[in-house]
Amino acid sequence: MSIAHSIQSIGFLSNFSESVLAYPIVMSTHLLCIALFGGMILITNLRLLGLTYKSVTITDMIRSFRPWKRVGGVIMIGTGLLLATCEAEKYSPNPYFWTKMIILGLILVHGQIFRPIVYTKTEELDQSPVVPTKAKIAAILSLVLWTAMFTMGRLIAYWDTD
Amino acid sequence: MLLQNAIADALNSADWAFALAECVHIGGFAVGVGSIAVVDFRMLNFGLRHETAARILRYSEPWTIVALILVFFSGLALFLSQTDIYLVNLVFPIKMYVLAAALIYNFTVHRKVATMENPSPTLSKWVAGISLLLWAAVVFGGLFTGFLI
């Protein structure tokens, strides 16, 4: 608890959480990233599942989105870090917050597992007449993880200490 | 009235129902705005250069429409559960006007330019940029509405 209190008492963080406008603006930015970059993730997954965007090659799609997803990821983590640390005392006992962090960890593990066999092997996927199962598994897991991610994010607000 | 009360009861009696409606609302706008943004992304020439904006729009549009329907109904449920609060909210009406503008723009100007055979790159970029701005404003409006409740 005291560590949490010290974190949120850091000068600029306490100014930030007390600001009427800064807090909702940062939160809106966090949310907008879900729409823009979450949308790119979703569309990539729909393509990997062979559901739509069929005339766009997997290679073209993954290469086009990659730099933007990275930018989005940095903004999302940056704004998220700001939101959580400025209210560290409220977040540190919140089970939804920690579940969300575990899911974030699982998303990183997902990337590590599937990058070498799916996301960097897109030419191979494009040459195959049907999208290989490993790519479909990667897409379904990604959809499940990201859905859990934003759901937990929303539920953070529903937990109170009483 | 009866419908309004029934929905309000369901949502108020259980926190989880309100939370569920919110999650559908968020998931829905991620799909809706994301599927529009990918068309804008192409119009801005940021990527997907092997395919035309018209073709990408054709793929995106069914997802956009289904998602917007989900967003609409989950939003309506949220609104009906606390009508009195939304009606005095300062940001809520602004959000609704911006939303109306974004929807009209999306299915008229945006659609028209995205499906043009050979639109000028400048026109495409402006149309896509305005589309992104409008939808970003709707998302900001939604969050600020929640903050003022």
Interface residues (C-beta under 8 A of the other chain):
Chain A: Y23 P24 I25 M27 S28 L31 L32 I34 A35 L36 G38 G39 M40 L42 I43 L46 T52 Y53 K54 S55 V56 T57 D60 M61 R63 S64 F65 W68 T147 F150 T151 R154 L155 Y158
Chain B: D15 A19 E22 C23 I26 G27 F29 A30 V31 V33 G34 S35 A37 V38 F41 F46 G47 L48 R49 H50 E51 R55 I56 Y59 S60 P62 W63 W135 A136 V139 F140 G142 L143 F144 F147
